[in-house]
Amino acid sequence: MLWWGMIIRICVKCSDGFWARLLQEPENQQRGVDYDGYVPSWMPGDHDGDYVSLDIDAGTGKILNWKCPTSAQLAETFKFKRGVKVGKLV
């Protein structure tokens, strides 16, 4: 069965229980420190810090509503110095 044109919409309430780690390829080297707390403002959707909302293309697995965070947003979230270069995601 083909799944093209179908979207999986995920919405999870995590309140202040959100957790994320920033890893850099190819060795999955950790950048900055782990983040936990409210959902960062750069995550997609109207979440008020409490929800993770993702639209996923069922045919490709790609997140449709994702907008790449800026280097400044990542630096603030993961507490690393702005001079650290984070490669652009393709």
C-alpha positions in Angstrom: 0.0 0.0 0.0 1.3 3.5 -0.8 1.2 6.1 1.9 1.9 9.1 -0.3 -0.3 12.1 0.5 -1.1 10.8 4.0 0.1 12.8 7.1 0.6 11.4 10.6 -0.1 14.3 13.0 1.5 13.8 16.4 0.8 16.0 19.4 2.3 15.1 22.8 1.8 17.1 26.0 5.1 17.1 27.9 4.6 20.2 30.0 8.0 20.9 31.6 9.2 17.3 30.9 10.7 18.0 27.5 14.2 16.6 26.9 16.6 17.0 24.0 20.3 16.3 23.2 22.2 17.9 20.3 24.5 15.4 18.5 26.8 16.1 15.6 27.5 13.6 12.9 29.4 11.4 12.0 30.4 10.2 15.5 27.3 11.5 17.3 29.5 13.9 19.3 27.4 15.8 21.9 27.3 19.6 21.5 26.4 21.6 24.5 24.5 20.2 27.5 21.3 18.2 27.6 18.2 20.4 27.7 15.2 19.7 29.8 12.2 21.8 30.7 9.6 23.5 28.6 9.3 22.9 24.9 11.7 25.4 23.2 10.1 28.2 21.3 11.7 27.1 18.0 9.8 23.8 18.0 6.9 23.8 15.4 3.3 24.4 16.3 1.4 26.5 18.8 2.7 24.8 21.9 3.0 27.4 24.7 6.0 25.3 26.0 3.8 22.3 26.8 3.3 20.4 23.5 5.4 18.8 20.8 3.4 18.9 17.5 4.8 17.3 14.4 3.2 16.6 11.0 5.0 13.6 9.4 4.6 12.5 5.8 3.7 8.8 6.0 5.3 8.1 2.6 8.7 9.5 3.3 9.0 9.9 7.1 9.9 13.6 6.8 8.6 16.1 9.3 6.6 18.6 7.2 6.2 21.5 9.7 9.9 21.6 10.7 11.7 24.9 10.4 15.4 24.7 11.2 16.4 26.5 14.4 19.0 29.2 14.1 22.5 28.8 15.5 21.6 31.4 18.1 18.5 29.4 19.2 20.5 26.2 19.4 23.3 27.9 21.4 20.8 29.3 23.8 18.9 26.0 24.2 22.0 23.7 24.6 24.2 26.3 26.3 27.2 26.3 24.0 29.2 29.2 22.8 28.0 30.8 19.6 31.4 30.3 18.0 30.6 26.5 17.8 29.6 25.7 14.3 26.6 23.6 13.8 26.3 22.2 10.2 23.2 22.9 8.2 20.8 20.0 8.1 20.0 18.7 4.6 
